[in-house]
């Protein structure tokens, strides 16, 4: 298991003093990158070899988010025993050792030239032995909703700083988009769970459409559509809970 300590800096803190959701996803991504440097090299080295990782699923359970100036530890390990899918778990502990966040994700390795998935064990065989552990492959389903159940629909363009090194919208950006469109009072409600499913990545200049459902007990489902593609490129479930007085 790989571990890394962080501190919530002002740049990653929200106006209510808690870690921004998209910053949490950035920390997860950075920790995973550091964890695999000794396995597959840096992101650019892997890309230059002709490969890149693509995210397909995420599930995050939140007891609470770290607060401004708080130190916390992220632990991560992966499970390569699922065919083309590589599962990666994240655990966030407060400085007193209490677990405050659990998360897991699913990825596959693609050949950059063909865009097709390849088995990671055949191309980066070290993944079979370093920082591994068992991870449950089941992810919570994201409910469907119809256009009639849409609470709001928002259109906006993909901008340069939304992109990652693969020239697609970085996964953390999606989480930030959906979070900010949830019609809850962030001072009165706290995020308890997020589920996400990704099918394709939006690109620079595309005008994406974000549709969010009518709430069900403060649960919101969201779909993100790319231009002229009928199926959503990403889907999310956000579960909120009213804060205790």
Sine and cosine of phi, psi and omega as CSV:
sin_phi,cos_phi,sin_psi,cos_psi,sin_omega,cos_omega
0.00,0.00,0.72,-0.69,0.01,-1.00
-0.99,-0.14,0.66,-0.75,-0.01,-1.00
-0.78,-0.62,0.53,-0.85,0.01,-1.00
-0.52,-0.85,0.73,-0.69,0.02,-1.00
-1.00,-0.09,0.63,-0.77,0.04,-1.00
-0.75,-0.66,0.25,-0.97,0.14,-0.99
-0.79,-0.62,0.68,-0.73,0.04,-1.00
-0.96,0.29,0.95,-0.33,0.00,-1.00
-1.00,-0.03,0.30,-0.95,0.00,-1.00
-0.82,0.57,-0.54,0.84,-0.03,-1.00
-0.92,0.38,-0.38,0.93,-0.02,-1.00
-0.93,-0.36,0.16,0.99,0.01,-1.00
-0.99,-0.17,0.62,-0.78,0.07,-1.00
-0.98,0.18,0.05,-1.00,-0.01,-1.00
-0.94,0.35,-0.26,0.97,0.05,-1.00
-0.98,-0.18,0.18,0.98,0.16,-0.99
1.00,0.05,0.19,0.98,0.04,-1.00
-0.93,-0.37,0.38,-0.93,0.01,-1.00
-0.86,0.51,0.76,-0.65,0.06,-1.00
-0.90,0.43,0.57,-0.82,-0.02,-1.00
-0.88,0.48,-0.71,0.70,-0.03,-1.00
-0.92,0.39,-0.45,0.89,0.08,-1.00
-0.94,0.34,-0.60,0.80,0.09,-1.00
-0.86,0.52,-0.70,0.71,0.02,-1.00
-0.90,0.43,-0.58,0.81,0.09,-1.00
-0.88,0.47,-0.69,0.72,0.02,-1.00
-0.88,0.47,-0.67,0.74,0.05,-1.00
-0.85,0.52,-0.74,0.68,-0.05,-1.00
-0.90,0.43,-0.67,0.74,0.01,-1.00
-0.90,0.43,-0.65,0.76,0.01,-1.00
-0.90,0.43,-0.68,0.73,0.03,-1.00
-0.89,0.46,-0.65,0.76,0.01,-1.00
-0.88,0.47,-0.70,0.71,0.03,-1.00
-0.91,0.42,-0.58,0.81,-0.04,-1.00
-0.91,0.41,-0.50,0.87,-0.07,-1.00
-0.98,-0.22,0.03,1.00,0.02,-1.00
-0.81,0.59,-0.67,0.74,-0.03,-1.00
-0.97,0.23,-0.22,0.97,-0.01,-1.00
-1.00,-0.03,-0.77,0.63,-0.14,-0.99
-0.81,-0.59,0.03,1.00,-0.06,-1.00
1.00,0.05,-0.07,-1.00,-0.02,-1.00
-0.95,0.30,0.16,-0.99,0.03,-1.00
-0.85,0.53,-0.70,0.72,0.00,-1.00
-0.93,0.37,-0.59,0.81,0.03,-1.00
-0.91,0.42,-0.67,0.74,0.03,-1.00
-0.90,0.43,-0.67,0.75,0.01,-1.00
-0.90,0.44,-0.65,0.76,0.02,-1.00
-0.92,0.39,-0.40,0.92,0.10,-0.99
-0.98,0.18,-0.15,0.99,0.07,-1.00
0.98,-0.19,0.32,0.95,-0.05,-1.00
-0.75,-0.66,0.40,-0.92,0.08,-1.00
-0.45,-0.89,0.50,-0.87,0.04,-1.00
-1.00,0.01,0.65,-0.76,0.01,-1.00
-0.84,-0.55,0.77,-0.64,-0.02,-1.00
-0.99,0.12,0.67,-0.74,0.07,-1.00
-0.87,-0.49,-0.60,0.80,-0.05,-1.00
-0.64,-0.77,0.44,-0.90,0.12,-0.99
-0.55,-0.83,0.58,-0.82,0.13,-0.99
-0.59,-0.81,0.84,-0.54,-0.11,-0.99
-0.79,-0.61,0.82,-0.58,0.07,-1.00
-0.93,-0.36,0.80,-0.60,-0.16,-0.99
-0.86,-0.51,0.89,-0.45,0.18,-0.98
-0.97,0.24,-0.74,0.68,0.13,-0.99
-0.31,-0.95,0.35,-0.94,0.07,-1.00
-1.00,-0.06,0.59,-0.81,0.09,-1.00
-0.85,0.52,0.42,-0.91,-0.06,-1.00
-0.93,-0.36,0.23,-0.97,-0.04,-1.00
-0.79,0.61,0.75,-0.66,0.00,-1.00
0.97,0.23,-0.09,1.00,-0.02,-1.00
-0.97,0.24,0.66,-0.75,0.13,-0.99
-1.00,0.00,0.61,-0.79,0.05,-1.00
-0.51,-0.86,0.31,-0.95,-0.07,-1.00
-0.87,-0.49,0.74,-0.68,0.12,-0.99
-0.96,-0.28,0.78,-0.62,0.08,-1.00
-0.92,-0.39,0.63,-0.78,0.00,-1.00
-0.59,-0.81,0.54,-0.84,0.12,-0.99
-0.49,-0.87,0.24,-0.97,-0.05,-1.00
-0.77,-0.64,0.32,-0.95,0.00,-1.00
-0.80,-0.60,0.96,-0.28,-0.08,-1.00
-1.00,-0.01,0.18,0.98,-0.18,-0.98
-0.99,-0.11,0.60,0.80,-0.05,-1.00
-0.75,-0.67,0.74,0.68,0.06,-1.00
0.90,0.43,-0.84,-0.54,0.01,-1.00
-0.97,0.24,-0.30,0.95,-0.05,-1.00
-1.00,0.03,0.71,-0.71,0.14,-0.99
-0.94,-0.35,0.87,-0.50,0.03,-1.00
-1.00,-0.05,0.62,-0.78,0.06,-1.00
-0.72,-0.70,0.76,-0.65,0.02,-1.00
-0.96,-0.28,0.51,-0.86,0.07,-1.00
-0.76,-0.65,0.66,-0.75,0.08,-1.00
-0.77,-0.64,0.77,-0.64,0.00,-1.00
-0.93,-0.38,0.84,-0.54,0.01,-1.00
-0.90,-0.43,0.65,-0.76,0.15,-0.99
-0.94,0.34,0.17,-0.99,-0.05,-1.00
-0.90,0.43,-0.35,0.94,0.04,-1.00
-1.00,0.05,0.06,1.00,0.04,-1.00
1.00,-0.04,-0.08,1.00,-0.03,-1.00
-0.97,0.25,0.73,-0.68,0.05,-1.00
-0.96,0.29,0.81,-0.58,-0.02,-1.00
-0.89,-0.46,-0.31,0.95,0.03,-1.00
-0.56,-0.83,0.68,-0.73,0.16,-0.99
-0.83,-0.56,0.67,-0.74,0.01,-1.00
-0.52,-0.85,0.41,-0.91,0.13,-0.99
-0.58,-0.81,0.43,-0.90,-0.05,-1.00
-0.58,-0.81,0.30,-0.95,0.01,-1.00
-0.78,-0.63,0.72,-0.70,-0.07,-1.00
-0.71,-0.71,0.32,-0.95,0.26,-0.97
-0.66,-0.75,0.45,-0.89,-0.01,-1.00
-1.00,0.02,0.75,-0.66,0.01,-1.00
-0.89,-0.45,0.51,-0.86,0.19,-0.98
-0.98,0.21,0.88,-0.48,-0.11,-0.99
-0.87,0.49,-0.60,0.80,-0.05,-1.00
-0.94,0.33,-0.67,0.74,-0.07,-1.00
-1.00,-0.07,-0.37,0.93,-0.08,-1.00
0.97,0.25,0.12,0.99,-0.05,-1.00
-0.99,-0.11,0.56,-0.83,0.03,-1.00
-0.94,0.35,0.52,-0.85,0.09,-1.00
-0.77,-0.64,0.36,-0.93,0.01,-1.00
-0.98,0.21,0.86,-0.51,-0.09,-1.00
-0.88,0.48,-0.58,0.81,-0.04,-1.00
-0.88,0.48,-0.47,0.88,-0.01,-1.00
-0.99,0.17,-0.41,0.91,-0.11,-0.99
-0.94,-0.34,-0.45,0.89,0.13,-0.99
-0.72,-0.69,0.95,0.30,-0.16,-0.99
-0.88,0.48,-0.32,0.95,0.01,-1.00
-0.90,0.44,-0.30,0.95,-0.01,-1.00
-0.90,0.44,-0.29,0.96,-0.03,-1.00
-0.97,0.23,-0.27,0.96,-0.18,-0.98
-0.81,-0.58,-0.36,0.93,-0.16,-0.99
-0.95,-0.30,0.80,-0.60,0.07,-1.00
0.81,0.58,0.74,0.67,-0.01,-1.00
-0.97,-0.26,0.30,-0.95,0.06,-1.00
-0.12,-0.99,0.22,-0.98,-0.01,-1.00
-0.99,0.15,0.72,-0.70,0.03,-1.00
-0.74,-0.67,0.75,-0.66,0.03,-1.00
-0.89,0.45,0.83,-0.55,-0.07,-1.00
-0.98,0.18,-0.07,1.00,-0.04,-1.00
-1.00,0.09,0.76,-0.65,0.05,-1.00
-0.90,-0.44,0.54,-0.84,-0.01,-1.00
-0.90,0.43,0.68,-0.74,0.04,-1.00
-0.93,0.36,0.53,-0.85,0.06,-1.00
-0.98,-0.21,0.85,-0.53,-0.08,-1.00
-0.88,0.47,0.52,-0.85,0.11,-0.99
-0.99,0.12,0.37,-0.93,0.18,-0.98
-0.47,-0.88,0.48,-0.88,-0.07,-1.00
-1.00,-0.06,0.16,-0.99,0.05,-1.00
-0.87,0.49,-0.53,0.85,0.01,-1.00
-0.92,0.39,-0.37,0.93,-0.01,-1.00
-0.99,-0.14,0.18,0.98,-0.01,-1.00
-0.98,0.20,0.81,-0.58,0.02,-1.00
-0.99,0.16,-0.71,0.71,0.03,-1.00
-0.48,-0.87,0.45,-0.89,0.03,-1.00
-0.74,-0.67,0.77,-0.64,-0.08,-1.00
-0.79,-0.62,0.68,-0.73,0.08,-1.00
-0.91,-0.41,0.68,-0.73,0.12,-0.99
-0.37,-0.93,0.41,-0.91,-0.08,-1.00
-1.00,0.10,0.49,-0.87,0.14,-0.99
-0.98,0.20,0.79,-0.61,-0.04,-1.00
-0.95,-0.30,0.21,-0.98,-0.12,-0.99
-0.83,0.56,-0.71,0.70,-0.08,-1.00
-0.98,0.19,0.04,1.00,0.15,-0.99
-0.99,0.15,-0.26,0.96,-0.15,-0.99
-1.00,0.03,0.43,-0.90,0.14,-0.99
-0.96,-0.28,-0.20,-0.98,-0.08,-1.00
-0.92,0.40,-0.37,0.93,0.04,-1.00
-1.00,0.09,0.05,1.00,0.02,-1.00
0.93,0.37,0.41,0.91,0.15,-0.99
-0.88,-0.48,0.30,-0.95,0.04,-1.00
-0.86,0.51,0.79,-0.61,0.01,-1.00
-0.91,0.42,0.61,-0.79,-0.09,-1.00
-0.85,0.52,-0.55,0.83,-0.01,-1.00
-0.90,0.44,-0.51,0.86,0.00,-1.00
-0.90,0.44,-0.67,0.74,0.03,-1.00
-0.84,0.55,-0.72,0.70,-0.02,-1.00
-0.87,0.50,-0.65,0.76,0.04,-1.00
-0.91,0.42,-0.65,0.76,0.04,-1.00
-0.85,0.53,-0.78,0.62,-0.08,-1.00
-0.92,0.39,-0.69,0.72,0.01,-1.00
-0.79,0.61,-0.74,0.68,-0.11,-0.99
-0.96,0.27,-0.26,0.97,0.04,-1.00
-1.00,-0.05,-0.16,0.99,0.06,-1.00
-0.93,0.37,0.86,-0.51,-0.09,-1.00
-0.99,0.16,0.90,0.43,0.07,-1.00
-0.83,-0.56,0.39,-0.92,0.09,-1.00
-0.99,0.13,0.94,-0.34,-0.10,-0.99
-0.91,0.41,-0.33,0.94,0.05,-1.00
-0.98,0.21,-0.38,0.92,-0.07,-1.00
-0.96,-0.27,-0.33,0.94,-0.04,-1.00
-0.84,-0.54,0.52,-0.85,0.06,-1.00
-0.84,-0.55,0.57,-0.82,-0.03,-1.00
-0.98,0.21,0.77,-0.64,-0.05,-1.00
-0.93,-0.38,-0.48,0.88,-0.02,-1.00
-0.43,-0.90,0.59,-0.80,0.09,-1.00
-0.71,-0.70,0.75,-0.66,0.13,-0.99
-0.85,-0.53,0.62,-0.79,-0.02,-1.00
-0.60,-0.80,0.54,-0.84,0.06,-1.00
-0.69,-0.72,0.75,-0.66,-0.06,-1.00
-0.87,-0.49,0.68,-0.73,0.03,-1.00
-0.91,-0.42,-0.64,0.77,0.00,-1.00
-0.46,-0.89,0.41,-0.91,-0.08,-1.00
-0.98,-0.19,0.73,-0.68,0.05,-1.00
-0.95,0.31,0.46,-0.89,-0.09,-1.00
-0.86,-0.52,0.22,-0.98,-0.05,-1.00
-0.82,0.57,0.76,-0.65,0.07,-1.00
1.00,0.02,-0.25,0.97,0.03,-1.00
-0.93,0.37,0.60,-0.80,0.05,-1.00
-0.99,-0.15,0.98,-0.18,-0.09,-1.00
-1.00,0.05,0.40,-0.92,0.05,-1.00
-0.89,-0.46,0.80,-0.60,0.04,-1.00
-0.94,-0.34,0.85,-0.52,0.04,-1.00
-0.90,-0.44,0.75,-0.67,-0.01,-1.00
-0.84,-0.55,0.64,-0.77,-0.15,-0.99
-0.99,0.16,0.28,-0.96,0.23,-0.97
-0.86,0.51,0.63,-0.78,-0.06,-1.00
-0.95,0.30,0.51,-0.86,0.14,-0.99
-0.79,-0.61,0.98,-0.22,-0.05,-1.00
0.82,0.58,0.73,0.69,0.01,-1.00
0.91,0.42,0.34,0.94,0.12,-0.99
-0.97,-0.23,0.72,-0.69,-0.03,-1.00
-0.82,-0.57,0.73,-0.68,0.09,-1.00
-0.96,-0.29,0.62,-0.78,-0.07,-1.00
-0.73,-0.69,0.58,-0.81,0.12,-0.99
-0.82,-0.57,0.62,-0.78,0.07,-1.00
-0.87,-0.49,0.80,-0.60,-0.05,-1.00
-0.91,-0.41,0.67,-0.74,0.16,-0.99
-1.00,-0.02,0.34,-0.94,-0.04,-1.00
-0.86,0.52,0.72,-0.69,0.14,-0.99
0.89,0.46,0.35,0.94,0.08,-1.00
-0.87,-0.49,0.86,-0.51,-0.13,-0.99
-0.95,0.32,-0.65,0.76,-0.02,-1.00
-0.99,0.15,0.59,-0.81,0.01,-1.00
-0.90,0.44,0.61,-0.79,0.05,-1.00
-0.99,0.16,-0.34,0.94,0.05,-1.00
-0.42,-0.91,0.52,-0.85,0.03,-1.00
-0.70,-0.71,0.54,-0.84,-0.07,-1.00
-0.65,-0.76,0.48,-0.88,0.20,-0.98
-0.80,-0.60,0.85,-0.52,0.03,-1.00
-0.91,-0.40,0.82,-0.57,0.00,-1.00
-0.92,-0.40,0.86,-0.51,-0.04,-1.00
-0.93,-0.37,0.40,-0.92,0.04,-1.00
-0.66,-0.75,0.66,-0.75,0.03,-1.00
-0.91,0.41,0.69,-0.72,-0.02,-1.00
-0.94,0.35,0.54,-0.84,0.06,-1.00
-0.94,0.33,0.61,-0.79,-0.04,-1.00
-0.92,0.39,0.00,0.00,0.00,0.00
